[in-house]
Amino acid sequence: MKGTLLQSFHWYTEGEGKHWKKLKAQLDELKKWGITAMWLPPAYKSASGDVSVGYDVYDLFDLGEFDQKNSVVTKYGTKEEYLALTEKMHELHMEIYPDIVMNHKMGADEKEKVKVIKVEEEDRLKYDGEPFEAEIYTKFTFPGRDKKYSEFIWDFQCFTGIDYVAEPEQTGIFKILNQYGDNWQEEVDDENSNYDYLMGADIDFRNPNVVAELKYWGKWYYDTIHFDGVRLDALKHLPANHMVEWLDYIRAEVRPDCFAVGEYWTPEHETLVKYIDETEGKMHLFDVPLHDKFHEASEQGTDFDLSTLFDKTLIQSNPDNAVTLVANHDTQPLQALEAPVAPWFKPLAYAIILLRPFGYPCVFYPDVYGAEYVDKGEDGNDHQITMPKIDCLPKLLEARQQFVSGEYVEFFDHPNCVAWWNKGENEENGSIVILSNGEDGFKDISLGENYVHQVFVDYLGNVEEEVTVGDDGMARFLTKGGSVSVWIRKK
């Protein structure tokens, strides 16, 4: 089967410890459609206990096992339910990619008295005042776990910065002055001059004990769930050399073929290519420029030139390192990187990432099953959000498995109507995909003498008419306006 990844959660996934069981019940259906791997949410205990999506990491070793942060379960369920899910995934030969958050920790158990210095938020290399003694939350003892699995205690020597000082109480961004330096880490994004700090207590990878503990945890995590790959969070804020070192360790010690996709969220194509080079091509990255083009195309309608869709995208320059996506938990409405792709354009976008033989496509859970939620917007008011499921998505997933093979030929020669031909390994399993972001469209394509008089039908059923190849091997393939059609040989 061709690899197809599912992001198996979103920012407003149902809580109350139900999600692991729900996913397990959906596995057979997802497998049938062609999902081969799942990106699972952060499974460890967060500072917010059982109500958190999981990115406010508290204890990496607590997978819903210990009474910490006011709950035993995480938002998604218990450790036993998590293991039951991953075991069934492997029974179905589906790959497991847990979300790995190594940038920061939150919810410390104790305060420490240390020296800090405040920095300017928009220029982290500039100080705002002089160093001062402060009490900050940087000591993690995990009393609920009581040293099971690991005896490591995190203290201020493990962190580069913090955003809250308890005494004298104030907020901002504060550089922690520890034995490993009074500057931020290098090999991070240069936004705000240095983007080492993101949130919480920022982990310091210059501390060799921290590096050793995270390697130990990675092996422990593998031994616990036997993951096949990882999704790496917040790469803009993590030293690139550390990510290479950690991945090299995992591949050397526990999983030689461990897949890795990193979240380096920037629309700047050159920055992503540079990061791939800096990390020696050892990981995939999400194709953020392509996602942003999908968003723009869905907003602009006929004003967007589809023939330029792949300009300055990873799928064009580095397809072997590109994970393509239409949406994720951060881009959905009311979230930090909100840039949703309008529902009318999603079938087109999914056809583009699923039905071309380039990149590794990632499907978003609400696009398969739908989602409804209420949250506050930037205006301070509550907003009711409905994300409808994309009805044709199961058919597109099935089409990926059946009709995407052989030589590829594209026809991106019109601003509003484009097409491509997957010739197939034989004449039976090829496909011609055509889509329009404007009016009803068509493409005249020469299939050759082997196809004379053959009849094609739209696998998606969006166009009812059949297409018959002429005596000269030519055929006119159709699509409705603002729609996509997948033409296959009539059985």
N, C-alpha and C positions, 0 to 999 in steps of 0.2 A: 504493500500500500504506500501511496505517496504521503509523506509526513504532513500532518495538519495539526496545529496546536490550538488548544482552547484555553483562554483565560477563564478560569472556572469560578469567578466571583466578580463583584463590583463593589463600589463604595458603600452601597446601601443593601448589601446582601442580608437576607433574613438572619436575625440573631438568635438568641435563646438556645445556642448550642445545637442547632438543627442541620447545619449545612453539610457536614461530613456524611450524615445519613442520607440526605437528599441527593447529593452527588453520587453516592454509591448506587442508589436506586435508578439513576439516569445513565449509568455507564453502558449498559447493553445497547440502549438507543443511540448514544453518542458513537459507540463503536460501529454500529451498523451504518451510520451516516458517513463515517470515514475519519473521525477524530482519532489520532494516533498517540497524542500526548496531551497532558494537562499541566498548565501552570497553576499550582495551588497557592492559596494566600499564605501570608506569614502565620505559621501554626503555633508559635510559641506565645507565652504569656506576655501581655502588654501592660503598660502602666495603668491603662483604663480597664483592665480585667476583661470581663466577658462582653463588653459593649464595643470594643475597638476593632477596627479593620486589621490592626496588627502592626502598624508601622511605628508605633510608640513602644519600641521593644524594651521589655524589662528583663526577662530571664529566658535565654535561648534554650536552656535545658528543660523547661517546663512546657510540655506539649499538651497541657490539659490534664495534669496529673496531681498537682499540689495545690493546697489552699493558700493562694497568694493573690494579692490585689482584690480581695473580697470575693473570690470565686475559685473553684477548682477548674471548671470548664473555661475554654476560650469562647469567643463569639461563635466559633464553628463547631464546637463539641469537645468530647473528651479525647485523651490519648488513645484509648481503646478503639474509639470510633474512627479516628484518624488512621490507625494501623489497619483496621478492617477495610477502609477505603483503598489504601495503597496496596494491600494484599490482593484485593479483587482486580485492581488495575493491572497488576502484573499477571494475574491469571488470564486476563483478556489481552495480554501483550500490549498494553498501553503504557507509555513512558511517563515518569513522574518528574516534574520540575518544581521543587519547592521554591518559594520566594525567600531569598537570603538578604537580610538587612544587617549590614555590618558597619554602617556609618555612625550610629549613635545608640545610646541607651537612655531610658527615661524612667522616672519613678524610683529614684534611689532611696535606700532604707535609712541612711543616716547623713547628717551634715558633717563637713570637715572645715577647719579653719585653714585657709590657704591665701596666697597672694595672687591677685588678678589685676588686669588692666582693661579698661573699657576701650573698644575700638569703634570707629565710625561704621555705620551699617552699610553705606554705599562705597566705602573704601576701607576694607578690612586691614590694610597695611598702615593706616593712620590711627594713632592713639588719640583718645578723647580723655585727656587727663593723665594722672600719674598712677603708678601701681599702688594698691591698697590691700589691707588685710580684709578678708571677707569670709563669711560662712556660706558654703554652697553645698547643694545636694549632689555628692559625687561618690558616696560609699554604698556599694551594693553587696549585701551579705546574704541575701535570699534565705531568710530564716525559715520560710515555709518548706523549702527543699532540704534544708539542714545538711548541706554539703554532699547530697547524693549526686552521683555522676561526676561532679567536679567540686574541688575545695577552693577554687580560685575566688579571691575577693577583689572586686574592682574598687580602686580608690582614685584620688585626683591625679596620681601619676599615670593613669590610663587614659586621660582625656586632655584634649587641647583647648576646649572652650565650653562655655555654658551661657544660657540666656536669662538666668534668674539668680540674683544674689539675695539670700534670705536675711542677711545682716551685714551691713546696713541695707535694708530692703530696697531693691531697685531692679528694673528690667533693662535689657539691652543685649549687646553681644560683648562678652568678656573673655579675653584670652587668659587661660590658666597658665601661670608661670610654674612649670614643673622642671624636673631634672633633665628632661629631654628637649627643652628649648623654650624660648620666649617668643618664637615666631610660629606662624601657621605651617602646616605641612605643605610640601611642594608636590608637583605633578598632579595638580587639581585644575579645574576650570578657572580661567582668569576673570570671570564675572565678579564684579565688586572688588577688583584687583586680585583677590584670592578667595575662592569659594569653598575652602575647606569646611567652614562652619555652615551647617544647615539648621539643626534643631537639637534640643536636649543637651545631653552631655556627649560631646563629639569625641569619638574614639581616636586615640593617638597610636598610630602604627609604628612610631619610632621606638616605642617601648617593646623590647623583644619578648617580654612576658605576655603581652597582649597578643602579639603575632603567634606565639606558641599556643596560647589558649584557643584562639580562633581556628587554628589548624586541628587541634585536639577535638574541638567541638564539631568541626566539619566531618571528621572521621566517625565520631560518635553518632552524628545525625545520619550518616550513610549506613552505619551498622544498624540503626534503628528502623529506617524506612526503605533503604536500598534505592535511593533516587538514581535516575538515569541522566539527569542534567540539573541545572540551576538557573534561576532568574535572579540576576544581581541588581539590587536596588541602588539608586542614587550615585551612579558612577562619577558624576560631575564633581562630587565632593570627596571622593576616595582617591588616595594616591595610586596612580596607574601601576607602579612597580609592585605595590602590595597585592593588587588583584592578580597580576601575573604570578607572583610567588604563591599565593593561596591556591590558584587553579593548578599550578604545576604540582603542588603537594597532593591535591585531591587526585589528580590523574596518575601520579606516581604511586600513591599509597593505597587508594581504594577503588578508583574507577578510571581506567586508562582512556576510555572513550567518553568521558563525562561531557555532555553538551553544556554550553554556557551562552546565555543571552543577557546582555546588560542594558540597563536603562540609563542612557546618556541623553537626557531630554533637551535637545536643541534643534532648531530648524536649520542651523548652519551646516550645510553638507561638508564643507572643508574641515570643520572641527571633528565631525564623526570619522571622516577618512583618516585624519591625523591620529585620532585615538586608536583606530584599528591598527595603524602602523606602530604606534607606541606600545601596544600590547601584543605585537608580533602576530596579529591575526588569530589570536587564540580564543577569541570569543565573537559571537554575533552581536549586533546592535539592532534595536528597533529603528525602522526607517521613518524617523520623525518627519523629514521633509516630504515624503510621500503622503503620510497622514495629513499634514497641513495642506497639501494640494487637494486631497479629497475634501477637506473642510471648505476650502476656498471654492472648489468646483460646485459643491452643493449649495453654497451661498450665492454664487454668481450666475448659475444657470447657463444660458446660451452664451453669456459673455466670456466664459472660461474656455480657453483653447485646449481641447483634449489632446491635440498633437504635441503639446509641450509638457504633458503630464509627468514624464519621467526625467525631465531636465533637472540636473543637480539633485538626484536621489540616490540612495544606496543601491536600490534595485537596478539602477543603470550602471553605476560605477563599481560596486562591490557586491554583486548578487550572491556570492558564496558566503557573505557575512551578514546578509540582510534578513531580518525578521519583519515581515510586513503586517500592518494592522490597519483597521478601519476605526477602531475606538478602543479605549481602555478606561480604567477606573478613575484616572486623573483628568481625562478629557470629557467625561460625561457631564451633563448639565449640573451646575452649582458647585463644581469642583475646581481645584486650584489652577489647572491648566485647561479650563473649559474651552473646547473647540469641537463641538459635536458635528458629525456629518449628518445632514438632514436625511430623514427616512427615505425620501424619494430617490436619493442618490446611493444609498447603501447597497442595493442589489448590483448597481454598476460597479461600485468600489470592490465589493466582494468577488464579483466575476473577475476583476482585474487581478486580485491577489491570489485567487484560487485556481483560475483557469489558464494561467500562463506558467510555463515551466521554470520560473525564476523565483528565488527567495524561499523563505519558509513562512507560510501564512499563519497568522494568529487570529482566531475568531473570538469575539467578545460574548460572554455569557448572556447578557440581556438581549443581544441580537438573535440568539437562539430561542430564549424562553420569555423574553419581555421583562419589564421591570416598572414598578410604580413606587414613588416615594415622595416625601415632603421634606423640604429643608429650607433654611433661610438663604436668600440671595444677598448680593452686595448692597441692596437697598434696605436690608434689615427685615424684610417681610418674608413670610412663608410662601413657598411656591410648590404647587402640585406638579410633579413631573411624571410624564408617561413616556416610557421608551418601548414602542411596540416591537414585537418580534418580527423579524424579516421572514415573511412566509416562504419565500423561495430559497432560503438558505440551506435547508436540508437537501434540496434538489441540486444546488450548486456544489455542496459537499460531495454528493454522490457522483456528479458529473466529473469532479476532479479525479476521482478514482477510476472512472471508466473511460473518459474521453480526452485526457491530457497526456499525450505521448507522441513520440516521433519527432520529425522535423517541425520547426516552428517558423512561420512566416507572418509578419505583421503588416497592417495597412493603417498606420496612423498618419493619414494624409489629408485629413479634413478637420477643421476646428471643432465640429459638433458631432461627427459620426466617425467612429473608428472600429477596426475589426482586426482579428488575427485568426490564423489557421493552424491548429494542431493536427498535423497530417496523420498521426497515428502510426502504430507499428504495422498496421495493415489497413486496408480501406474500410474495415468495419468499425474501428474504434477511434477515429479522428473526430474533430469538431471544428466548427467555424463559429466564433463568438463575435457578435456585433452589438454595439450599443450606441445610444444617442443621448446627448444632454439637451437636444433641441426638438425639432419636429421629427415626424416619421422619417427614417433614413434607410439607405440601402448601400450595398457594396457589390459591384460587379467583379467577380473573381474567376480567374481561369484555373479550373481544377485539372484540366488535361484529359487526354483521350480515355484514360482508364475509368473516368467517371461519367462518360456520356450516358444520358438517359437515367442516371441514378436519381432517386427521389430523397429529399431531405425534409425533416420535420424539426420544429422547435421543441427541444427537450423540456423547456420551461413552460411551453404552452401559451406564451404571450402573443405569438402570431399563429393564427389558425391555418392560414394557407400553407400548402406544401410547395416546395421548390424543386423543380426538375431541371437537371443539367441538360443544356442544349447539345446539338450535334457537334458544335465546335468546342465542347468542354467548358463553356462559360455558364455561369449561373448568377442570378441576382438574389442576394440574401437580404432579408428585410429585418427591420426592427421598429417597434413603436417609439414615439417620442418620449424621452425621459425614461427609457426602458432598456432591457438587454434581452437578447435571444441567443440560444445555444443550438446551433444547427447540427444534427447528427443524421446519419443514414437511416432511412425508414427500414424497420425490421420486416 
